Structures are given as structure tokens and as C-alpha cells.
Amino acid sequence: MFLVKVILFTIMNLSKQIAKHFKELHFGGNWTGANFKDTLAGITWQQAIKQVHGFNSIATLVFHTN
């Protein structure tokens, strides 16, 4: 029973850490100092969907992070 409690605590703690990381990545406060909200603030949808030199568009890259 003790082992089950330890495993559940570990899983819950890991889930909280992952959720915290995604929140910081999207809204700020992560260790890089960058976040999607501020970085993409001035991008229009026309810019976001445009492919340059065959690379993925901004919209595609952001979509794949969710």
C-alpha cells in the first residue's frame, strides 16, 4: 500500500510539473524568458500561415505544440 501511495504521489507531482511548464511556455515565467503569447503578439494570421522556403509555417509549428 505504501508503494502505491508513493507511485500516485509521483504521478500527481509529475502531472503538476508538466502543467506548470505548459502554462509558463504559453503565458510567461519559464526559464527561457520567452513565451508564445508575447512572441506571437504582433503576428497576423496572414504571416502565420505563410511558408518561407518550404519550411513549416508559424501556424503549423504552434499547432504542433498543443
C-alpha positions, 0 to 999 in steps of 0.5 A: 500500500505504501508503494502505491501511495508513493507511485500516485504521489509521483504521478500527481507531482509529475502531472503538476510539473508538466502543467506548470511548464505548459502554462509558463511556455504559453503565458510567461515565467519559464526559464527561457524568458520567452513565451508564445503569447508575447512572441506571437503578439504582433503576428497576423494570421496572414504571416502565420500561415505563410511558408518561407522556403518550404519550411513549416509555417508559424501556424503549423509549428504552434499547432504542433505544440498543443 
